[in-house]
Amino acid sequence: MKKRLLSTVCTLLFALALGAQNTDVTPDKTGMTLSAQEWDKNVVMGWNLGNSLESSGGETGWGNPATTKAMIQFVKSQGFNAIRIPVRWTEQLSDQTNMIVKDTWLKRVKEIVDWCLDEDMYVIINTHHEAWLDRNPFYTQQTENNRKLAALWKCIATYFRDYDQRLAFAGTNETVAKVNGQENWGTPTAEWQAVQNSYNQTFIDAVRATGGKNYYRHLVVQTYACSGWSGLSGFIIPTDKVESRLSVEFHDYDPYDYAGGGTYYYWGKKYRDMGKRTPNDDETAMKNYFDRIVNSWWKKGLGVVLGEYGATCHYTNDDKQTQMENLQYYYKCMVSAARERGFAAFAWDNNAFGNGTEKFGIFRRAGGTMTVGNTYSLQGICEGAGVEYHEPEDPGGGDDPAEGTLFWEGNSLMDWGNGLQLTIPASEFEAQGKDVRLILQFTLDYTDYNMIQLFYGDWSTNPSFIINGETYEKEYIPTNLYPVGNGESCTSTLTFDESIYNIIIQKGIVIQGHGVRLNKVLLANGTSGIQPVDAQSASDPYYYSIDGRRTVSPTRGLYIHNGQKMVIKK
């Protein structure tokens, strides 16, 4: 018995020594005890920080605001205990040949990861929208792509090497062959499958070679197009140095003619009598599909990550309420089916709202804060996960309605030179005085982004302006300031410094923009409704904003309270 025990110990030490010889630093198993399946089962509700760090042009490149710690805390407060953070790295390289990521970008990703871990959440980071990689699964690019992928993951993994087991890495995203400008999301060729399988192996080898906690870290590999259907026939389980630390990732927006916003507005047997329901795709089909994945991967010791799932918000006006309830039911069934099988499921959220395609928003991100934007999707996720759902408070949309002199009224889309460009003469501002307020009431109407921009009336330069105590230079993105989405209405109140006002009363102002349908423009005197400082009682409980509103619970901005001017930053 002693000889057998000694032999076992010697074998283990030899294996560790061999592993250490092939890694940058010695493998460290401290605290790295979870298997992939255990990690996945621990994800009760997962959420995607979509269209942010993976955006072209940087974190805010696709119109979403910069992520804040308050946003992460809000997601946690709604019942989510895991976040998938898609990241585009290639635009942030300091060394293109050796795939070295800029330190500023690594620090930014780290900052958000740290916020998630501070909330005791599980986290996945990946490579996302790297066109050189995920649109070229061809033999002609295979060798070079694998070289670059290995170098990139060596950089990323080394930076995060000491992080605990709550952080997982996912090697790629949705690898899809692009031929003659056409992306092939259907059945892949043997070549495309083989190249994606090689990406998976390269990713695993590169991360494990960095050693430390990465030697035992939970790693996530992908099928072609992150399609479970493609993976069931062409995915090859890669070789790993450690046991039980791999998960397979797939995405599910099935049936796409419902979930993607196609011609169907009802899904599931429960809604079979409600109208045009998706044929041959229902609760049973979903469960059977997931069971095939269990048999192919889970029963072989692999974990399963449902990295993205969701259904776009789309409806017809004649039966909107029922269709929104159907949306809730779809989310409930998806999450329930995934959780029953141990899958880690992450809802896709791109902060897009309204009615149509790509409206996967769950939480509205604006002004550094977050609110619930789609109660039906959120409630369905909670129901499927067995988490208590709390009805959110109505955050309102923009500034409070205000009185003023109506200058213009209509329903005109602003689309730079192709849309409304409204000129307000200098005399209109001069009539209101230097404390003038410019009040814009509008409805968001965009497919890509939204923006409102001011020019002086002679089109020479742009004035700065103030909204809720914050100064903006020439333009602003409404969805970054207010908890509103596409198709929803909003009000902005703009004021001006005296130096800017003095130019405006000479030149006037032109308002233009994109993705915004202007409804009303009013001008008002900014002093109306504000008591003079020396007339305000020291015991007065109210705060008075610069645009005349009175409140006992001020939000961010400039206020007068008990005879003192103050800036509220919360």
KOLBARO-374130 format. One line per field, with one value per residue (C-alpha): residue in one letter; z, x, y negated; residue number from 1. Coordinates in steps of 0.5 Angstrom, whole numbers, plus 500, padded with zeros to 3 digits. Each point is the difference from the previous one (the first is absolute). Example, Ala and Ser with C-alpha at 12.3 -4.5 7.8 and 13.67 -1.06 7.14 Angstrom:
BEGIN
resn = a;s
zz = 516;498
xx = 525;502
yy = 509;493
resi = 1;2
END
This chain:
BEGIN
resn = m;k;k;r;l;l;s;t;v;c;t;l;l;f;a;l;a;l;g;a;q;n;t;d;v;t;p;d;k;t;g;m;t;l;s;a;q;e;w;d;k;n;v;v;m;g;w;n;l;g;n;s;l;e;s;s;g;g;e;t;g;w;g;n;p;a;t;t;k;a;m;i;q;f;v;k;s;q;g;f;n;a;i;r;i;p;v;r;w;t;e;q;l;s;d;q;t;n;m;i;v;k;d;t;w;l;k;r;v;k;e;i;v;d;w;c;l;d;e;d;m;y;v;i;i;n;t;h;h;e;a;w;l;d;r;n;p;f;y;t;q;q;t;e;n;n;r;k;l;a;a;l;w;k;c;i;a;t;y;f;r;d;y;d;q;r;l;a;f;a;g;t;n;e;t;v;a;k;v;n;g;q;e;n;w;g;t;p;t;a;e;w;q;a;v;q;n;s;y;n;q;t;f;i;d;a;v;r;a;t;g;g;k;n;y;y;r;h;l;v;v;q;t;y;a;c;s;g;w;s;g;l;s;g;f;i;i;p;t;d;k;v;e;s;r;l;s;v;e;f;h;d;y;d;p;y;d;y;a;g;g;g;t;y;y;y;w;g;k;k;y;r;d;m;g;k;r;t;p;n;d;d;e;t;a;m;k;n;y;f;d;r;i;v;n;s;w;w;k;k;g;l;g;v;v;l;g;e;y;g;a;t;c;h;y;t;n;d;d;k;q;t;q;m;e;n;l;q;y;y;y;k;c;m;v;s;a;a;r;e;r;g;f;a;a;f;a;w;d;n;n;a;f;g;n;g;t;e;k;f;g;i;f;r;r;a;g;g;t;m;t;v;g;n;t;y;s;l;q;g;i;c;e;g;a;g;v;e;y;h;e;p;e;d;p;g;g;g;d;d;p;a;e;g;t;l;f;w;e;g;n;s;l;m;d;w;g;n;g;l;q;l;t;i;p;a;s;e;f;e;a;q;g;k;d;v;r;l;i;l;q;f;t;l;d;y;t;d;y;n;m;i;q;l;f;y;g;d;w;s;t;n;p;s;f;i;i;n;g;e;t;y;e;k;e;y;i;p;t;n;l;y;p;v;g;n;g;e;s;c;t;s;t;l;t;f;d;e;s;i;y;n;i;i;i;q;k;g;i;v;i;q;g;h;g;v;r;l;n;k;v;l;l;a;n;g;t;s;g;i;q;p;v;d;a;q;s;a;s;d;p;y;y;y;s;i;d;g;r;r;t;v;s;p;t;r;g;l;y;i;h;n;g;q;k;m;v;i;k;k
zz = 500;502;493;496;504;499;493;499;503;496;494;502;501;493;497;503;499;492;500;503;495;495;503;501;507;505;500;506;502;506;500;493;502;496;494;494;501;507;498;495;505;504;495;502;496;495;496;494;500;493;494;505;501;493;496;494;502;508;505;498;493;499;504;507;506;503;505;508;506;502;494;502;507;497;496;506;504;494;502;495;503;493;495;493;497;493;498;494;500;494;499;507;498;501;496;494;499;507;502;506;503;502;507;501;496;505;506;498;499;506;504;497;502;507;501;498;505;506;499;500;493;495;494;493;496;492;494;496;493;498;492;498;505;500;493;497;502;493;500;496;506;506;501;501;504;505;501;501;505;504;501;501;506;503;501;503;504;503;502;503;503;507;500;504;497;499;494;494;493;493;494;494;499;493;495;493;494;495;493;494;506;502;507;501;506;497;500;500;495;503;499;504;506;500;500;506;504;499;503;506;501;499;505;505;499;501;506;504;498;504;506;507;501;492;500;504;498;497;492;495;493;494;494;493;500;508;497;504;494;496;506;501;494;499;507;502;507;501;504;507;505;506;501;500;499;493;498;493;498;495;499;499;497;497;497;497;496;507;504;495;498;494;498;506;506;504;503;504;500;506;494;495;499;500;493;496;504;498;497;503;505;507;507;498;494;505;505;495;497;507;502;493;503;507;496;496;505;507;501;497;506;497;502;496;499;497;498;497;500;499;496;497;502;494;500;497;502;500;505;503;507;499;495;506;505;495;500;507;499;495;505;506;496;497;507;503;495;500;508;501;496;503;495;501;496;499;497;494;502;495;503;494;501;496;495;495;499;504;506;505;506;507;504;498;500;501;503;504;503;498;501;497;493;498;506;496;498;507;504;495;502;507;500;496;505;506;502;503;496;502;496;499;501;494;499;495;494;500;503;503;495;501;498;495;493;495;494;496;500;495;499;495;500;501;495;500;493;498;505;504;502;504;501;506;499;505;501;503;505;502;502;505;503;502;505;493;500;494;501;494;500;496;498;498;494;497;498;501;505;503;501;501;497;501;495;501;495;495;500;502;506;506;506;507;504;507;502;507;502;495;494;493;494;494;500;505;499;504;501;504;505;500;502;493;494;493;498;507;502;504;502;500;504;497;504;498;503;500;495;495;501;497;494;499;500;495;495;503;500;495;502;496;502;498;502;504;498;503;503;503;501;506;503;507;505;505;506;500;506;504;506;501;505;505;500;501;507;504;502;493;498;492;496;494;493;495;495;506;502;508;503;507;497;495;495;496;498;503;506;505;507;506;497;497;493;500;494;502;496;502
xx = 500;506;503;494;499;507;500;493;504;506;496;496;506;503;494;500;508;498;495;504;506;495;497;502;499;499;492;496;494;499;492;499;496;494;499;497;493;500;502;494;495;502;497;493;499;505;500;504;503;499;502;505;507;499;498;504;504;500;495;495;501;493;496;500;503;506;499;500;500;493;498;503;497;493;501;502;494;495;502;506;506;504;502;503;504;502;506;503;508;503;498;504;507;506;504;496;505;501;493;501;494;501;501;494;495;502;499;493;498;503;496;494;502;502;493;496;505;499;492;502;498;503;503;502;504;501;503;494;499;508;498;507;498;493;499;505;500;504;506;503;500;500;508;500;494;502;506;497;494;506;504;493;498;507;500;492;501;507;497;494;504;499;493;496;495;494;503;500;503;496;505;496;492;496;505;497;503;499;500;499;498;494;501;498;496;497;503;508;505;505;505;496;499;507;503;495;503;507;498;497;507;504;496;501;507;502;496;503;507;500;499;498;493;498;503;493;496;493;501;494;501;495;496;500;496;499;494;498;497;507;504;496;503;506;503;506;502;507;505;502;505;495;494;493;501;497;493;497;497;494;495;493;495;495;496;503;493;498;505;504;494;497;493;498;497;498;504;499;494;497;499;497;494;502;502;506;504;507;499;503;504;498;501;501;505;504;501;501;506;503;499;505;505;500;501;505;504;498;500;507;502;500;496;495;500;494;504;495;492;494;494;500;494;495;492;494;496;494;502;506;499;499;506;504;498;502;507;500;498;505;506;497;500;507;503;496;502;508;500;497;505;506;501;503;495;502;495;502;498;503;496;495;493;494;496;504;506;506;496;503;501;498;503;501;507;500;504;504;494;495;493;495;498;497;496;497;507;503;494;500;507;499;494;504;506;496;502;495;498;499;496;504;499;498;506;497;503;504;499;493;495;501;496;503;499;498;505;499;495;500;503;506;506;507;505;505;500;494;495;498;505;496;503;498;501;504;494;497;505;501;493;501;506;507;496;497;498;500;495;500;494;502;499;505;500;507;503;507;501;497;503;497;505;500;504;500;495;505;503;507;501;496;498;501;494;498;495;498;507;504;504;499;505;495;496;498;497;493;500;507;496;493;497;496;501;498;493;499;499;505;501;506;501;507;502;507;505;500;506;496;494;503;502;493;497;504;499;495;500;499;498;501;502;498;495;496;493;499;493;500;505;499;504;499;503;504;499;493;498;506;500;505;506;498;493;500;499;506;495;497;501;500;505;500;503;502;494;495;498;499;502;502;504;505;504;506;500;501;495;498;499;499;503;506;502;502;502;497;504;497
yy = 500;495;502;499;493;498;502;495;494;501;501;493;496;503;497;493;500;502;495;494;502;498;494;493;500;506;502;498;504;496;498;503;506;499;504;498;503;497;493;500;503;494;495;499;494;497;494;497;493;500;495;496;503;504;493;498;493;502;501;494;501;503;495;503;496;502;506;498;504;497;504;506;500;499;506;504;497;502;508;501;503;501;495;502;494;500;497;497;500;499;493;499;503;496;506;502;506;503;498;496;497;492;500;495;505;505;496;498;507;502;494;503;507;498;496;507;504;494;502;508;501;505;497;502;496;502;498;497;497;501;500;503;506;501;499;504;507;502;505;494;496;505;500;493;499;505;497;493;503;504;493;496;505;501;492;500;507;497;494;503;506;499;499;505;506;495;497;505;499;501;501;497;498;501;503;499;501;494;501;495;495;505;503;508;501;507;507;499;503;505;495;495;505;502;493;498;507;498;493;503;504;494;496;506;501;493;499;506;498;494;504;497;501;500;507;502;494;502;499;499;503;499;503;497;494;502;504;506;503;500;502;506;503;497;498;503;500;497;503;497;501;500;504;497;493;499;497;500;493;500;494;501;495;505;500;494;498;499;498;496;496;503;502;503;497;506;506;506;505;496;494;505;497;492;499;502;504;503;507;506;496;500;502;507;499;495;506;505;496;499;507;501;496;503;507;497;496;500;507;500;496;493;494;496;493;497;494;496;500;496;497;493;496;500;500;497;495;504;505;497;502;508;499;497;506;505;497;501;507;501;498;504;506;499;499;505;505;498;500;507;503;496;495;493;495;493;496;495;493;494;494;500;499;499;504;504;504;499;498;504;495;502;495;492;498;492;495;505;503;506;501;506;499;506;503;506;502;499;504;506;501;499;505;505;500;500;493;495;495;493;495;494;492;496;496;495;498;494;493;498;497;492;494;495;496;505;499;506;506;506;507;499;505;497;504;495;497;504;498;495;494;495;493;496;492;496;496;506;501;492;500;505;497;503;505;503;508;503;506;506;505;506;507;505;503;503;507;498;494;494;493;493;494;493;495;492;497;499;507;497;504;504;497;504;501;503;506;501;497;503;496;503;498;499;507;505;507;501;507;499;494;503;507;500;505;500;498;496;493;495;493;496;493;497;493;496;497;492;500;505;496;494;503;503;494;497;507;504;508;505;507;507;507;507;505;495;498;493;499;493;494;495;494;498;495;505;495;502;504;499;496;495;502;495;502;507;502;504;505;501;508;499;500;495;502;495;501;499;507;501;506;503;506;497;503;498;493;493;498;494;503;496;494;503;503;507;505;507;505;507
resi = 1;2;3;4;5;6;7;8;9;10;11;12;13;14;15;16;17;18;19;20;21;22;23;24;25;26;27;28;29;30;31;32;33;34;35;36;37;38;39;40;41;42;43;44;45;46;47;48;49;50;51;52;53;54;55;56;57;58;59;60;61;62;63;64;65;66;67;68;69;70;71;72;73;74;75;76;77;78;79;80;81;82;83;84;85;86;87;88;89;90;91;92;93;94;95;96;97;98;99;100;101;102;103;104;105;106;107;108;109;110;111;112;113;114;115;116;117;118;119;120;121;122;123;124;125;126;127;128;129;130;131;132;133;134;135;136;137;138;139;140;141;142;143;144;145;146;147;148;149;150;151;152;153;154;155;156;157;158;159;160;161;162;163;164;165;166;167;168;169;170;171;172;173;174;175;176;177;178;179;180;181;182;183;184;185;186;187;188;189;190;191;192;193;194;195;196;197;198;199;200;201;202;203;204;205;206;207;208;209;210;211;212;213;214;215;216;217;218;219;220;221;222;223;224;225;226;227;228;229;230;231;232;233;234;235;236;237;238;239;240;241;242;243;244;245;246;247;248;249;250;251;252;253;254;255;256;257;258;259;260;261;262;263;264;265;266;267;268;269;270;271;272;273;274;275;276;277;278;279;280;281;282;283;284;285;286;287;288;289;290;291;292;293;294;295;296;297;298;299;300;301;302;303;304;305;306;307;308;309;310;311;312;313;314;315;316;317;318;319;320;321;322;323;324;325;326;327;328;329;330;331;332;333;334;335;336;337;338;339;340;341;342;343;344;345;346;347;348;349;350;351;352;353;354;355;356;357;358;359;360;361;362;363;364;365;366;367;368;369;370;371;372;373;374;375;376;377;378;379;380;381;382;383;384;385;386;387;388;389;390;391;392;393;394;395;396;397;398;399;400;401;402;403;404;405;406;407;408;409;410;411;412;413;414;415;416;417;418;419;420;421;422;423;424;425;426;427;428;429;430;431;432;433;434;435;436;437;438;439;440;441;442;443;444;445;446;447;448;449;450;451;452;453;454;455;456;457;458;459;460;461;462;463;464;465;466;467;468;469;470;471;472;473;474;475;476;477;478;479;480;481;482;483;484;485;486;487;488;489;490;491;492;493;494;495;496;497;498;499;500;501;502;503;504;505;506;507;508;509;510;511;512;513;514;515;516;517;518;519;520;521;522;523;524;525;526;527;528;529;530;531;532;533;534;535;536;537;538;539;540;541;542;543;544;545;546;547;548;549;550;551;552;553;554;555;556;557;558;559;560;561;562;563;564;565;566;567;568;569;570
END
